[in-house]
Amino acid sequence: MNYKPIIIVAGEPNSIFFEIFIKTINKKKFKSPIILIGSKKLLKKQIRYFKSKIKFHELNYSKKKLRIDKLNMFNLIDIEYDQEILFDKISNKSNKYLTNCFKTALEILKKKISNKFINGPISKKHFLNKNFIGITEYLAKKTNSKNVAMIIYNKSFSVSPLTTHLPVKYISKKITKPIIIDKVKIINSFWKKHFNKKPNIAITGLNPHCESVDVYNEDEKIIKPSINYLQKNKYNVAGPFPADTVFIKNNRKKFDVIIGMYHDQVLTPFKTLFEYDAINITVGLPFIRVSPDHGPNEQMLGKNLSNPLSLYRSIQFLDF
């Protein structure tokens, strides 16, 4: 059986990505070939630094053409990046390099060579520079995808924030009935396609205990009518639930996905429960995009102490 390759953008050069990638490749074998897109110069330096013996096969990519003379388990497309210091501070210096990495990956994915994509950690502050609130939105724009959803996934259960990296003061303005309905529909479709089941979905309220001292209560005016509409159309949804109790063990057992109204409402309890045993999935793109569920972790550079589990889970999820 021929497995499509997994395309991986190495991400921010001054992150823990190369360390956790080297650890993962050192210890695990995968059925799908891997095509890493990143700096050969920097990768070779880090292989030496971490005293690894992994080898890679360099692929020739030029003028938007990928020449595959042979596809080993670990392949590299070199994107030029000049950095003499092995570990440096994250800055705008890597923005052009990252742009070229993503551009190359998206060109390859567009040619249907693969439909499986992973990106390493990115500094939103420097690379996105306030143009996008997250990589989910960046990739949606680059692929003209109108309806996407972020899912933080563990095989036990998953969460999805309705709004992603918005400042708290803007959240209530972005919660609408069409957005709730669209998120449920796209998550439902993803579960049916990839897990062959209709997911049981819980939806949280926005306000503490789903109550508000204001005359206008989003839980009553927006969230509850959205749930009623979805239930009438045969979606397995329930709520709105207060966010402070929906994550209790016996409640979690009832659901495959908990949709929250904002990022930290669902990611804080989720990461407390699973730590590194989780991945970030973007659904609604022309391909499946996965990333480790953590950032660049600049403070851990070069210490050889970073946990590779989330990257391993990312590759494992796409190893089909």
N, C-alpha and C positions, 0 to 999 in steps of 0.2 A: 504494500500500500504506500502510495506517495503522499507525504504530508507537506502541505504548503509551509514555506519558511515563516518564521516569526520575525518581523521587522522591529528593530529596537533602536531608538534614538538615545544616545548615551546621556543626554541632558547636560546640565550645568557642569563644566569641567572642574570646578572647585566645589564638588559635592562628594558624598560618600559612594556615588554610583559605581565607579570602577572597582572599589574595594568589595562591595557586595556582589557585583557581577563576577569578579574573579573567584570569590568564595563559592558562588552558586555553580559556576562552570567546573570548578575543581572537584566538587563533590557529587554533582547530579548529572544524570544522562537523560536526554529528552529524545522523543521520536522525531520532532520537527527540527529541521535545520534552523540555525539562528543567523540572521544578518544584522550585525551591529553597525550603526552609522555613527562615526565619531572620529576623533583624532588618533591616528596610528602612533604618532610620536608620543602623545600623552599616555596612551594605553600601554605601550612598550615600557615606558618609564615606571608605570605603576605595577606592571607585572614583575619587573625587577625589584621594585621597592617592597612588594608584599611576598617576595621570594616564591613566586609561582612558576610552574613549568608549562602552563597552558600555551597551546599554539593556535594560530588562526590562519585562515586562507584569505588573502586579499582579493576582492572582486574588482573588476574594472568597470567604473561608472563614469561616463563622459557624454556630454551633449544629450542628456536626458535618456541615454541608452545604457542598459545594464547588461554586460556580457557575463554570462554564467558558463564558464568552461567546465567547472565542477562545483558542486555545492556540498561542502563539508558540514559537519555539525556546527562549527563555529566559523563564521565568515565575517569579513570586515570590509566596509566601504569607507575609505579614508576621506575625511573632511579636514582640510588644512586649518590648523590652529597653532599659533606661535606663542608658547608660554614657557619660558626658561625655568621658572620656579615650579617645582612639582605641585606644591599646595600654596594657593594664594587666596586673597580675599575675593569674594564675589563682587563683580562690578559690571558696568555696561560693556566692558571690553569683549566679553564673549557673545554679545548680542548677534553680531553678524554670523559668527560660527553657528550658533543655535538656529538662526534663520535658515542657513544653508542645510543644516541637518534635517530640519523639518521639511524643507522644500524637497530635498532628495527623497525622503521617506514618502511624502504625499504623492510624488510623481510615480514611484514604484507601486504604491497601493492603487493608484488610478489605473495602472496598466494591468491590474488584476493578477499580478504575480503572487500576491498574497492578500488576505483579508484580515490579517492578524497584526496588531500594532501595539507596541509598548514604548512609553517614553520614560526616561529617568527623571529624577527630581529637577524642577525648574524654579529659579527665583522669580516669583511673580513681580516683585518690586522692581527688579532691574530689566528682565526680558520683556515683560508685558507693558511696563512703564505706564500704567493706568489706562492703556488702550483697551484692555480686556480685563475682566475681573478674575479670570482663571483660564487654564489650558483647555478646559471643556469648551468655553466660549470661543477661544482662539481657533480651535480645530473646527468648530461649527461654522465659523466665518470662512475659513479656508476651504471648506468642502460644501459651502452653500446649504448647510443643514439647518432647517428651521425649528425642528422640535427635537431637542436632546435632553437627556437626563443623566445626572450623576448618581451612580449606585456604589455605595461602599459595601463590599460583598464578603461574607464568610459563609461557608456551607451550612452553618447552623441557622443563620438568618441575616438579613441585610437591611440597610437604611438608605434613604434617598432624601436629600434636602430639596425642597421646592425651589428655594432661592439658594445660591451657592455662596459666593464670597462677598455678599453685600454688607455694607455697614448697617448696624441694627436700626438706625433711624430711618432707613429706606425700605425696610422689609414689608411693612403693612401695605405700602402703596403698590407692591409688586404681587400681592396675593389676590388672584382673581379666579373666578369660576372656570373660564377656559383654560387657564394654566394648570389648575388642579386636574381637570378632566384629561387634558393632553398628557400630563405626566403619568397618570394611571394607565392610560391606553398604551403608551409606549413601553412602560415597564411590564404590563400584562403581555404584550406581544413578544417582548424579549424572553420572558419566562416560558411562554408556550413554545417558542422556537428552540431555545437552548436547553430547557429542562423538561419539556414535554408535559407541562402542567399549567393550570391557571393558578396564579399565586393568590394567597390570602394576604390582603393588604390592610394595614392599620394606618389611619391618618390622624395626626395629632391636631390639637387646637393651636391657636397662636398665643392666646392669653393664659396666664396662670389659672389652672382649674377650668379652663374654657369659659372664664367669666371676665367681665370688664366693668369698671366703674364708669366708663363712658356710655353715652346713649347709644353710640354705634358700636356693635360688637361683631367683629369679623367672624367669630366662630358661628354665630347664629345667622348672619346675613350672607356669608360667602361659603364657608367650609361645609356646614351642614347641608345646604341645598345642593352643593356639588356632590356630596356623598349620596344623597337621595337620588339624584339623577343617575349616577353610576350604578347604584343598586338596581334601579328600574331597568337598566340596560345590561343586567346579568354579570356585572363585575363583582368579584368577591372583595368588597371593601367594607370597612366598618369605622366608626368614629363619629365626631372627633373625640379623641382621648386626651386627657391631661398628660402632658409630657413627663410629669414627675412620677407617674405610676405605670405608664404603658411599658416601661422596660423591666418591670418586675418579672422574675423568672417564669411564673405561671402564665403571664400575659404574653411573653415572648414566644412561648411554645405554640401559640395559636396562629402565628403569622410568619409568612416568608419575608415580607418587607414592611418596614415602618417608614412612612413618608412624613417628614417633619416640615415645618414651615420655614426653617432657616438652618444654616450650616451647623452651628454649635449645638442646637437643640437636639440633634440626633447623633452627631459625630462624637460629642463628649462622652455620653454613656457607652456608645459603641466601642470607642477606642479604650475606654476603661475596662471593658469586658474582654476584648480580643487583642489589644496592643498591636503587635506586628503581624498577627495572623489575619490579615485583611488586605483587600486590593480595591483600587478605585477603577470602576468601569464606566465608560461613557457609552450610552446606547443612543441610537438615532443617527449615527454617522454611517457612511457607506462601508465601513469596516468596523471590527470590534477593537476599541481602544481600551487598553488597560495600563495602569501605572501602579508602582508601589505606593502604599498609603502613608507616605511620609515625605518630608521635604529634604533639601540639600544637606541639612545637619552640619553646617560649617564648623561647629565646635568640635566635631569628632574626626576631622580630617587627619589621616595619617596614623591614627591610634590603633587601627586594626581591631577595633572593638564593636564595630557596627553589626547589627543583626540583619542577615540577608533574607530572612523568612518571607517578607512581603514581596520581594523581587522573585524569589522562588515560586511563591504562590501565583504571581502574575504569569510567569512562563508556563507553569503547570496548567493554569486555566486555559491557555491557548494551545496547548500541546495535543491537538486533535487533527 
